[in-house]
Amino acid sequence: MKKYATGHCPTLDDEYRIQITYLDASTLHTQGFVKDGFRCEHSIHTGCRFPDCPIYESAPDTL
């Protein structure tokens, strides 16, 4: 599952949106998703000086 998260990017010093991937973590008794990774267009094209994206870090770990 892919979701978008928006927040302050310290590299750009502006609001920015990234795409977060959540993996299906459902069992026979519960249904849910866990955060797996993210895609940031800015980082892909220009690099990023922050190893841990604060927008990704602030997104919920589970859905």
N, CA, C and O atoms as a Tripos MOL2 file, in Angstrom:
@<TRIPOS>MOLECULE
protein
  252   251    63     0     0
PROTEIN
NO_CHARGES

@<TRIPOS>ATOM
      1 N           0.8480   -1.1630    0.0000 N.3       1 MET1
      2 CA          0.0000    0.0000    0.0000 C.3       1 MET1
      3 C           0.9000    1.2340    0.0000 C.2       1 MET1
      4 O           1.9040    1.2850    0.7100 O.2       1 MET1
      5 N           0.5340    2.2010   -0.7870 N.am      2 LYS2
      6 CA          1.2940    3.4380   -0.8340 C.3       2 LYS2
      7 C           0.4360    4.5760   -0.2860 C.2       2 LYS2
      8 O          -0.7430    4.6990   -0.6190 O.2       2 LYS2
      9 N           1.0440    5.4010    0.5550 N.am      3 LYS3
     10 CA          0.3820    6.5680    1.1400 C.3       3 LYS3
     11 C           1.3100    7.7590    0.9730 C.2       3 LYS3
     12 O           2.5190    7.5960    0.8090 O.2       3 LYS3
     13 N           0.7540    8.9320    1.0140 N.am      4 TYR4
     14 CA          1.5550   10.1500    0.9510 C.3       4 TYR4
     15 C           1.5510   10.8400    2.2990 C.2       4 TYR4
     16 O           0.5440   10.8500    3.0070 O.2       4 TYR4
     17 N           2.7020   11.4200    2.6450 N.am      5 ALA5
     18 CA          2.8310   12.1860    3.8880 C.3       5 ALA5
     19 C           3.4570   13.5300    3.5410 C.2       5 ALA5
     20 O           4.3620   13.6140    2.7110 O.2       5 ALA5
     21 N           2.9690   14.5600    4.1790 N.am      6 THR6
     22 CA          3.4740   15.9080    3.9610 C.3       6 THR6
     23 C           3.9990   16.4560    5.2760 C.2       6 THR6
     24 O           3.4330   16.2150    6.3430 O.2       6 THR6
     25 N           5.0930   17.1960    5.1770 N.am      7 GLY7
     26 CA          5.6650   17.8030    6.3700 C.3       7 GLY7
     27 C           6.7910   18.7380    5.9890 C.2       7 GLY7
     28 O           7.0540   18.9650    4.8080 O.2       7 GLY7
     29 N           7.4500   19.2770    6.9930 N.am      8 HIS8
     30 CA          8.5420   20.2170    6.7580 C.3       8 HIS8
     31 C           9.8150   19.4570    6.3950 C.2       8 HIS8
     32 O          10.2490   18.5670    7.1260 O.2       8 HIS8
     33 N          10.4050   19.8170    5.2580 N.am      9 CYS9
     34 CA         11.6760   19.2390    4.8250 C.3       9 CYS9
     35 C          12.7850   20.2240    5.1890 C.2       9 CYS9
     36 O          12.8150   21.3350    4.6620 O.2       9 CYS9
     37 N          13.7040   19.8320    6.0880 N.am     10 PRO10
     38 CA         14.7760   20.7530    6.4600 C.3      10 PRO10
     39 C          15.7740   21.0110    5.3310 C.2      10 PRO10
     40 O          16.4250   22.0550    5.3180 O.2      10 PRO10
     41 N          15.9050   20.0880    4.3940 N.am     11 THR11
     42 CA         16.8040   20.2970    3.2530 C.3      11 THR11
     43 C          16.2720   21.3990    2.3530 C.2      11 THR11
     44 O          17.0240   22.2700    1.9150 O.2      11 THR11
     45 N          14.9780   21.3600    2.0780 N.am     12 LEU12
     46 CA         14.3620   22.3660    1.2130 C.3      12 LEU12
     47 C          13.8700   23.5780    1.9980 C.2      12 LEU12
     48 O          13.5630   24.6190    1.4160 O.2      12 LEU12
     49 N          13.7970   23.4400    3.3190 N.am     13 ASP13
     50 CA         13.2400   24.4660    4.2070 C.3      13 ASP13
     51 C          11.8470   24.8870    3.7360 C.2      13 ASP13
     52 O          11.5300   26.0710    3.6290 O.2      13 ASP13
     53 N          11.0210   23.8570    3.4550 N.am     14 ASP14
     54 CA          9.6730   24.0810    2.9460 C.3      14 ASP14
     55 C           8.8360   22.8300    3.1830 C.2      14 ASP14
     56 O           9.3630   21.7800    3.5500 O.2      14 ASP14
     57 N           7.5360   22.9500    2.9710 N.am     15 GLU15
     58 CA          6.6500   21.7930    3.0390 C.3      15 GLU15
     59 C           6.9090   20.9130    1.8270 C.2      15 GLU15
     60 O           7.1180   21.4120    0.7210 O.2      15 GLU15
     61 N           6.8930   19.5970    2.0410 N.am     16 TYR16
     62 CA          7.1820   18.6640    0.9540 C.3      16 TYR16
     63 C           6.3950   17.3890    1.1590 C.2      16 TYR16
     64 O           6.0210   17.0650    2.2870 O.2      16 TYR16
     65 N           6.1370   16.6550    0.0800 N.am     17 ARG17
     66 CA          5.3530   15.4210    0.1530 C.3      17 ARG17
     67 C           6.2060   14.2560   -0.3260 C.2      17 ARG17
     68 O           6.8840   14.3470   -1.3490 O.2      17 ARG17
     69 N           6.1620   13.1570    0.4290 N.am     18 ILE18
     70 CA          6.8600   11.9290    0.0470 C.3      18 ILE18
     71 C           5.8550   10.7870   -0.0310 C.2      18 ILE18
     72 O           4.7660   10.8550    0.5380 O.2      18 ILE18
     73 N           6.2450    9.7360   -0.7470 N.am     19 GLN19
     74 CA          5.4010    8.5440   -0.8540 C.3      19 GLN19
     75 C           5.9650    7.4750    0.0860 C.2      19 GLN19
     76 O           7.1460    7.1360    0.0150 O.2      19 GLN19
     77 N           5.1150    6.9520    0.9590 N.am     20 ILE20
     78 CA          5.5290    5.9330    1.9190 C.3      20 ILE20
     79 C           4.8940    4.6070    1.5360 C.2      20 ILE20
     80 O           3.7110    4.5440    1.2030 O.2      20 ILE20
     81 N           5.6920    3.5480    1.5870 N.am     21 THR21
     82 CA          5.2160    2.1970    1.3020 C.3      21 THR21
     83 C           4.9490    1.4710    2.6140 C.2      21 THR21
     84 O           5.7890    1.4520    3.5130 O.2      21 THR21
     85 N           3.7690    0.8780    2.7060 N.am     22 TYR22
     86 CA          3.3840    0.0580    3.8600 C.3      22 TYR22
     87 C           3.1790   -1.3760    3.3810 C.2      22 TYR22
     88 O           2.5470   -1.6180    2.3520 O.2      22 TYR22
     89 N           3.7170   -2.3100    4.1360 N.am     23 LEU23
     90 CA          3.5710   -3.7340    3.8170 C.3      23 LEU23
     91 C           2.3950   -4.3260    4.5750 C.2      23 LEU23
     92 O           2.1150   -3.9410    5.7100 O.2      23 LEU23
     93 N           1.7160   -5.2580    3.9420 N.am     24 ASP24
     94 CA          0.6000   -5.9590    4.5770 C.3      24 ASP24
     95 C           1.1350   -6.8310    5.7030 C.2      24 ASP24
     96 O           1.9690   -7.7060    5.4730 O.2      24 ASP24
     97 N           0.6630   -6.5950    6.9020 N.am     25 ALA25
     98 CA          1.0830   -7.3680    8.0710 C.3      25 ALA25
     99 C          -0.1140   -8.0820    8.6890 C.2      25 ALA25
    100 O          -0.1230   -8.3680    9.8870 O.2      25 ALA25
    101 N          -1.1090   -8.3650    7.8820 N.am     26 SER26
    102 CA         -2.3270   -9.0060    8.3670 C.3      26 SER26
    103 C          -2.0730  -10.4510    8.7740 C.2      26 SER26
    104 O          -1.2290  -11.1400    8.2000 O.2      26 SER26
    105 N          -2.8160  -10.8880    9.7700 N.am     27 THR27
    106 CA         -2.7920  -12.2790   10.2120 C.3      27 THR27
    107 C          -4.2220  -12.8050   10.1370 C.2      27 THR27
    108 O          -5.1220  -12.1150    9.6580 O.2      27 THR27
    109 N          -4.4190  -14.0070   10.6050 N.am     28 LEU28
    110 CA         -5.7810  -14.5520   10.6300 C.3      28 LEU28
    111 C          -6.6790  -13.7840   11.5870 C.2      28 LEU28
    112 O          -7.9000  -13.7930   11.4310 O.2      28 LEU28
    113 N          -6.0820  -13.1140   12.5860 N.am     29 HIS29
    114 CA         -6.8690  -12.4440   13.6240 C.3      29 HIS29
    115 C          -6.8860  -10.9230   13.5120 C.2      29 HIS29
    116 O          -7.7840  -10.2790   14.0540 O.2      29 HIS29
    117 N          -5.9320  -10.3500   12.8350 N.am     30 THR30
    118 CA         -5.8700   -8.8930   12.7240 C.3      30 THR30
    119 C          -5.5300   -8.4790   11.2980 C.2      30 THR30
    120 O          -4.9620   -9.2500   10.5240 O.2      30 THR30
    121 N          -5.8850   -7.2650   10.9780 N.am     31 GLN31
    122 CA         -5.5580   -6.7260    9.6650 C.3      31 GLN31
    123 C          -4.7860   -5.4330    9.8770 C.2      31 GLN31
    124 O          -5.1740   -4.6110   10.7070 O.2      31 GLN31
    125 N          -3.6930   -5.2420    9.1340 N.am     32 GLY32
    126 CA         -2.9310   -4.0210    9.2770 C.3      32 GLY32
    127 C          -1.7470   -3.9720    8.3250 C.2      32 GLY32
    128 O          -1.4640   -4.9190    7.5910 O.2      32 GLY32
    129 N          -1.0750   -2.8440    8.3650 N.am     33 PHE33
    130 CA          0.0740   -2.5930    7.5090 C.3      33 PHE33
    131 C           1.1850   -1.9650    8.3440 C.2      33 PHE33
    132 O           0.9100   -1.2390    9.2990 O.2      33 PHE33
    133 N           2.4400   -2.2430    7.9890 N.am     34 VAL34
    134 CA          3.5870   -1.6720    8.6890 C.3      34 VAL34
    135 C           4.4360   -0.8560    7.7010 C.2      34 VAL34
    136 O           4.5680   -1.2110    6.5300 O.2      34 VAL34
    137 N           4.9940    0.2220    8.1990 N.am     35 LYS35
    138 CA          5.8070    1.1260    7.3860 C.3      35 LYS35
    139 C           7.0710    0.4090    6.9200 C.2      35 LYS35
    140 O           7.7540   -0.2430    7.7090 O.2      35 LYS35
    141 N           7.3770    0.5400    5.6170 N.am     36 ASP36
    142 CA          8.5270   -0.1710    5.0490 C.3      36 ASP36
    143 C           9.5910    0.7620    4.4980 C.2      36 ASP36
    144 O          10.7700    0.5800    4.8030 O.2      36 ASP36
    145 N           9.2310    1.7290    3.7170 N.am     37 GLY37
    146 CA         10.2120    2.6030    3.0950 C.3      37 GLY37
    147 C           9.5240    3.8150    2.4920 C.2      37 GLY37
    148 O           8.3110    3.9820    2.6240 O.2      37 GLY37
    149 N          10.3070    4.6620    1.8280 N.am     38 PHE38
    150 CA          9.7090    5.8460    1.2300 C.3      38 PHE38
    151 C          10.4250    6.2280   -0.0550 C.2      38 PHE38
    152 O          11.5300    5.7670   -0.3410 O.2      38 PHE38
    153 N           9.7600    7.0860   -0.8180 N.am     39 ARG39
    154 CA         10.3150    7.6130   -2.0650 C.3      39 ARG39
    155 C          10.2170    9.1370   -1.9990 C.2      39 ARG39
    156 O           9.1430    9.7040   -1.7980 O.2      39 ARG39
    157 N          11.3620    9.7730   -2.1730 N.am     40 CYS40
    158 CA         11.4290   11.2280   -2.1690 C.3      40 CYS40
    159 C          12.0480   11.6750   -3.4830 C.2      40 CYS40
    160 O          13.2220   11.4070   -3.7390 O.2      40 CYS40
    161 N          11.2770   12.3460   -4.3100 N.am     41 GLU41
    162 CA         11.7680   12.7770   -5.6240 C.3      41 GLU41
    163 C          12.9690   13.7140   -5.4930 C.2      41 GLU41
    164 O          13.9090   13.6230   -6.2830 O.2      41 GLU41
    165 N          12.9510   14.5990   -4.5220 N.am     42 HIS42
    166 CA         14.0760   15.5230   -4.3340 C.3      42 HIS42
    167 C          15.3610   14.7510   -4.0460 C.2      42 HIS42
    168 O          16.4050   15.0290   -4.6350 O.2      42 HIS42
    169 N          15.2790   13.7950   -3.1520 N.am     43 SER43
    170 CA         16.4540   13.0130   -2.7700 C.3      43 SER43
    171 C          16.9680   12.1720   -3.9340 C.2      43 SER43
    172 O          18.1790   12.0180   -4.0950 O.2      43 SER43
    173 N          16.0770   11.6350   -4.7340 N.am     44 ILE44
    174 CA         16.4660   10.8100   -5.8800 C.3      44 ILE44
    175 C          17.2900   11.6230   -6.8800 C.2      44 ILE44
    176 O          18.2810   11.1330   -7.4210 O.2      44 ILE44
    177 N          16.8750   12.8620   -7.1180 N.am     45 HIS45
    178 CA         17.5110   13.6720   -8.1520 C.3      45 HIS45
    179 C          18.6860   14.5170   -7.6540 C.2      45 HIS45
    180 O          19.5890   14.8300   -8.4290 O.2      45 HIS45
    181 N          18.6850   14.8850   -6.3860 N.am     46 THR46
    182 CA         19.7240   15.8030   -5.9160 C.3      46 THR46
    183 C          20.4670   15.3220   -4.6860 C.2      46 THR46
    184 O          21.4710   15.9250   -4.3060 O.2      46 THR46
    185 N          20.0040   14.2500   -4.0500 N.am     47 GLY47
    186 CA         20.6200   13.8050   -2.8070 C.3      47 GLY47
    187 C          20.0110   14.5380   -1.6260 C.2      47 GLY47
    188 O          19.2770   15.5140   -1.7870 O.2      47 GLY47
    189 N          20.3260   14.0560   -0.4560 N.am     48 CYS48
    190 CA         19.7610   14.6460    0.7490 C.3      48 CYS48
    191 C          20.8020   14.5690    1.8470 C.2      48 CYS48
    192 O          21.4720   13.5460    1.9910 O.2      48 CYS48
    193 N          20.9480   15.6280    2.6220 N.am     49 ARG49
    194 CA         21.9570   15.6160    3.6740 C.3      49 ARG49
    195 C          21.4330   15.0240    4.9840 C.2      49 ARG49
    196 O          22.1810   14.9110    5.9550 O.2      49 ARG49
    197 N          20.1530   14.6470    5.0150 N.am     50 PHE50
    198 CA         19.5720   14.0380    6.2050 C.3      50 PHE50
    199 C          19.4100   12.5380    5.9750 C.2      50 PHE50
    200 O          18.6160   12.1340    5.1260 O.2      50 PHE50
    201 N          20.1420   11.7070    6.7110 N.am     51 PRO51
    202 CA         20.0300   10.2550    6.5030 C.3      51 PRO51
    203 C          18.6630    9.7000    6.9070 C.2      51 PRO51
    204 O          18.2110    8.6970    6.3540 O.2      51 PRO51
    205 N          18.0040   10.3530    7.8750 N.am     52 ASP52
    206 CA         16.6720    9.9340    8.3120 C.3      52 ASP52
    207 C          15.6970   11.0630    7.9990 C.2      52 ASP52
    208 O          15.7600   12.1350    8.6020 O.2      52 ASP52
    209 N          14.8080   10.8190    7.0670 N.am     53 CYS53
    210 CA         13.8490   11.8390    6.6430 C.3      53 CYS53
    211 C          12.8600   12.1290    7.7730 C.2      53 CYS53
    212 O          12.1810   11.2150    8.2430 O.2      53 CYS53
    213 N          12.7670   13.3840    8.2150 N.am     54 PRO54
    214 CA         11.8380   13.6980    9.2990 C.3      54 PRO54
    215 C          10.3760   13.5150    8.9140 C.2      54 PRO54
    216 O           9.5430   13.2560    9.7820 O.2      54 PRO54
    217 N          10.0490   13.6420    7.6380 N.am     55 ILE55
    218 CA          8.6660   13.4090    7.2070 C.3      55 ILE55
    219 C           8.3420   11.9230    7.3340 C.2      55 ILE55
    220 O           7.2760   11.5560    7.8270 O.2      55 ILE55
    221 N           9.2600   11.0740    6.8900 N.am     56 TYR56
    222 CA          9.0800    9.6260    7.0120 C.3      56 TYR56
    223 C           9.0250    9.2170    8.4840 C.2      56 TYR56
    224 O           8.1790    8.4130    8.8740 O.2      56 TYR56
    225 N           9.9020    9.7530    9.2780 N.am     57 GLU57
    226 CA          9.9610    9.4050   10.7040 C.3      57 GLU57
    227 C           8.6790    9.7990   11.4330 C.2      57 GLU57
    228 O           8.2910    9.1310   12.3920 O.2      57 GLU57
    229 N           8.0200   10.8610   11.0020 N.am     58 SER58
    230 CA          6.8050   11.3160   11.6940 C.3      58 SER58
    231 C           5.5460   10.5820   11.2280 C.2      58 SER58
    232 O           4.4970   10.7000   11.8610 O.2      58 SER58
    233 N           5.6380    9.8300   10.1350 N.am     59 ALA59
    234 CA          4.4790    9.0590    9.6460 C.3      59 ALA59
    235 C           4.2020    7.8950   10.5950 C.2      59 ALA59
    236 O           5.1230    7.3800   11.2300 O.2      59 ALA59
    237 N           2.9420    7.4780   10.6940 N.am     60 PRO60
    238 CA          2.6110    6.3600   11.5850 C.3      60 PRO60
    239 C           3.3460    5.0720   11.1770 C.2      60 PRO60
    240 O           3.4940    4.7860    9.9890 O.2      60 PRO60
    241 N           3.8000    4.3050   12.1640 N.am     61 ASP61
    242 CA          4.4920    3.0520   11.9060 C.3      61 ASP61
    243 C           3.5500    1.9530   11.4270 C.2      61 ASP61
    244 O           3.9620    1.0480   10.7010 O.2      61 ASP61
    245 N           2.2970    2.0330   11.8320 N.am     62 THR62
    246 CA          1.3030    1.0330   11.4330 C.3      62 THR62
    247 C           0.0110    1.7250   11.0070 C.2      62 THR62
    248 O          -0.2950    2.8380   11.4350 O.2      62 THR62
    249 N          -0.7280    1.0370   10.1610 N.am     63 LEU63
    250 CA         -2.0500    1.5110    9.7240 C.3      63 LEU63
    251 C          -3.0530    0.4160    9.9980 C.2      63 LEU63
    252 O          -4.2390    0.5810    9.7140 O.2      63 LEU63
@<TRIPOS>BOND
     1     1     2 1
     2     2     3 1
     3     3     4 2
     4     3     5 am
     5     5     6 1
     6     6     7 1
     7     7     8 2
     8     7     9 am
     9     9    10 1
    10    10    11 1
    11    11    12 2
    12    11    13 am
    13    13    14 1
    14    14    15 1
    15    15    16 2
    16    15    17 am
    17    17    18 1
    18    18    19 1
    19    19    20 2
    20    19    21 am
    21    21    22 1
    22    22    23 1
    23    23    24 2
    24    23    25 am
    25    25    26 1
    26    26    27 1
    27    27    28 2
    28    27    29 am
    29    29    30 1
    30    30    31 1
    31    31    32 2
    32    31    33 am
    33    33    34 1
    34    34    35 1
    35    35    36 2
    36    35    37 am
    37    37    38 1
    38    38    39 1
    39    39    40 2
    40    39    41 am
    41    41    42 1
    42    42    43 1
    43    43    44 2
    44    43    45 am
    45    45    46 1
    46    46    47 1
    47    47    48 2
    48    47    49 am
    49    49    50 1
    50    50    51 1
    51    51    52 2
    52    51    53 am
    53    53    54 1
    54    54    55 1
    55    55    56 2
    56    55    57 am
    57    57    58 1
    58    58    59 1
    59    59    60 2
    60    59    61 am
    61    61    62 1
    62    62    63 1
    63    63    64 2
    64    63    65 am
    65    65    66 1
    66    66    67 1
    67    67    68 2
    68    67    69 am
    69    69    70 1
    70    70    71 1
    71    71    72 2
    72    71    73 am
    73    73    74 1
    74    74    75 1
    75    75    76 2
    76    75    77 am
    77    77    78 1
    78    78    79 1
    79    79    80 2
    80    79    81 am
    81    81    82 1
    82    82    83 1
    83    83    84 2
    84    83    85 am
    85    85    86 1
    86    86    87 1
    87    87    88 2
    88    87    89 am
    89    89    90 1
    90    90    91 1
    91    91    92 2
    92    91    93 am
    93    93    94 1
    94    94    95 1
    95    95    96 2
    96    95    97 am
    97    97    98 1
    98    98    99 1
    99    99   100 2
   100    99   101 am
   101   101   102 1
   102   102   103 1
   103   103   104 2
   104   103   105 am
   105   105   106 1
   106   106   107 1
   107   107   108 2
   108   107   109 am
   109   109   110 1
   110   110   111 1
   111   111   112 2
   112   111   113 am
   113   113   114 1
   114   114   115 1
   115   115   116 2
   116   115   117 am
   117   117   118 1
   118   118   119 1
   119   119   120 2
   120   119   121 am
   121   121   122 1
   122   122   123 1
   123   123   124 2
   124   123   125 am
   125   125   126 1
   126   126   127 1
   127   127   128 2
   128   127   129 am
   129   129   130 1
   130   130   131 1
   131   131   132 2
   132   131   133 am
   133   133   134 1
   134   134   135 1
   135   135   136 2
   136   135   137 am
   137   137   138 1
   138   138   139 1
   139   139   140 2
   140   139   141 am
   141   141   142 1
   142   142   143 1
   143   143   144 2
   144   143   145 am
   145   145   146 1
   146   146   147 1
   147   147   148 2
   148   147   149 am
   149   149   150 1
   150   150   151 1
   151   151   152 2
   152   151   153 am
   153   153   154 1
   154   154   155 1
   155   155   156 2
   156   155   157 am
   157   157   158 1
   158   158   159 1
   159   159   160 2
   160   159   161 am
   161   161   162 1
   162   162   163 1
   163   163   164 2
   164   163   165 am
   165   165   166 1
   166   166   167 1
   167   167   168 2
   168   167   169 am
   169   169   170 1
   170   170   171 1
   171   171   172 2
   172   171   173 am
   173   173   174 1
   174   174   175 1
   175   175   176 2
   176   175   177 am
   177   177   178 1
   178   178   179 1
   179   179   180 2
   180   179   181 am
   181   181   182 1
   182   182   183 1
   183   183   184 2
   184   183   185 am
   185   185   186 1
   186   186   187 1
   187   187   188 2
   188   187   189 am
   189   189   190 1
   190   190   191 1
   191   191   192 2
   192   191   193 am
   193   193   194 1
   194   194   195 1
   195   195   196 2
   196   195   197 am
   197   197   198 1
   198   198   199 1
   199   199   200 2
   200   199   201 am
   201   201   202 1
   202   202   203 1
   203   203   204 2
   204   203   205 am
   205   205   206 1
   206   206   207 1
   207   207   208 2
   208   207   209 am
   209   209   210 1
   210   210   211 1
   211   211   212 2
   212   211   213 am
   213   213   214 1
   214   214   215 1
   215   215   216 2
   216   215   217 am
   217   217   218 1
   218   218   219 1
   219   219   220 2
   220   219   221 am
   221   221   222 1
   222   222   223 1
   223   223   224 2
   224   223   225 am
   225   225   226 1
   226   226   227 1
   227   227   228 2
   228   227   229 am
   229   229   230 1
   230   230   231 1
   231   231   232 2
   232   231   233 am
   233   233   234 1
   234   234   235 1
   235   235   236 2
   236   235   237 am
   237   237   238 1
   238   238   239 1
   239   239   240 2
   240   239   241 am
   241   241   242 1
   242   242   243 1
   243   243   244 2
   244   243   245 am
   245   245   246 1
   246   246   247 1
   247   247   248 2
   248   247   249 am
   249   249   250 1
   250   250   251 1
   251   251   252 2
@<TRIPOS>SUBSTRUCTURE
     1 MET1         2 RESIDUE 1 A MET
     2 LYS2         6 RESIDUE 1 A LYS
     3 LYS3        10 RESIDUE 1 A LYS
     4 TYR4        14 RESIDUE 1 A TYR
     5 ALA5        18 RESIDUE 1 A ALA
     6 THR6        22 RESIDUE 1 A THR
     7 GLY7        26 RESIDUE 1 A GLY
     8 HIS8        30 RESIDUE 1 A HIS
     9 CYS9        34 RESIDUE 1 A CYS
    10 PRO10       38 RESIDUE 1 A PRO
    11 THR11       42 RESIDUE 1 A THR
    12 LEU12       46 RESIDUE 1 A LEU
    13 ASP13       50 RESIDUE 1 A ASP
    14 ASP14       54 RESIDUE 1 A ASP
    15 GLU15       58 RESIDUE 1 A GLU
    16 TYR16       62 RESIDUE 1 A TYR
    17 ARG17       66 RESIDUE 1 A ARG
    18 ILE18       70 RESIDUE 1 A ILE
    19 GLN19       74 RESIDUE 1 A GLN
    20 ILE20       78 RESIDUE 1 A ILE
    21 THR21       82 RESIDUE 1 A THR
    22 TYR22       86 RESIDUE 1 A TYR
    23 LEU23       90 RESIDUE 1 A LEU
    24 ASP24       94 RESIDUE 1 A ASP
    25 ALA25       98 RESIDUE 1 A ALA
    26 SER26      102 RESIDUE 1 A SER
    27 THR27      106 RESIDUE 1 A THR
    28 LEU28      110 RESIDUE 1 A LEU
    29 HIS29      114 RESIDUE 1 A HIS
    30 THR30      118 RESIDUE 1 A THR
    31 GLN31      122 RESIDUE 1 A GLN
    32 GLY32      126 RESIDUE 1 A GLY
    33 PHE33      130 RESIDUE 1 A PHE
    34 VAL34      134 RESIDUE 1 A VAL
    35 LYS35      138 RESIDUE 1 A LYS
    36 ASP36      142 RESIDUE 1 A ASP
    37 GLY37      146 RESIDUE 1 A GLY
    38 PHE38      150 RESIDUE 1 A PHE
    39 ARG39      154 RESIDUE 1 A ARG
    40 CYS40      158 RESIDUE 1 A CYS
    41 GLU41      162 RESIDUE 1 A GLU
    42 HIS42      166 RESIDUE 1 A HIS
    43 SER43      170 RESIDUE 1 A SER
    44 ILE44      174 RESIDUE 1 A ILE
    45 HIS45      178 RESIDUE 1 A HIS
    46 THR46      182 RESIDUE 1 A THR
    47 GLY47      186 RESIDUE 1 A GLY
    48 CYS48      190 RESIDUE 1 A CYS
    49 ARG49      194 RESIDUE 1 A ARG
    50 PHE50      198 RESIDUE 1 A PHE
    51 PRO51      202 RESIDUE 1 A PRO
    52 ASP52      206 RESIDUE 1 A ASP
    53 CYS53      210 RESIDUE 1 A CYS
    54 PRO54      214 RESIDUE 1 A PRO
    55 ILE55      218 RESIDUE 1 A ILE
    56 TYR56      222 RESIDUE 1 A TYR
    57 GLU57      226 RESIDUE 1 A GLU
    58 SER58      230 RESIDUE 1 A SER
    59 ALA59      234 RESIDUE 1 A ALA
    60 PRO60      238 RESIDUE 1 A PRO
    61 ASP61      242 RESIDUE 1 A ASP
    62 THR62      246 RESIDUE 1 A THR
    63 LEU63      250 RESIDUE 1 A LEU
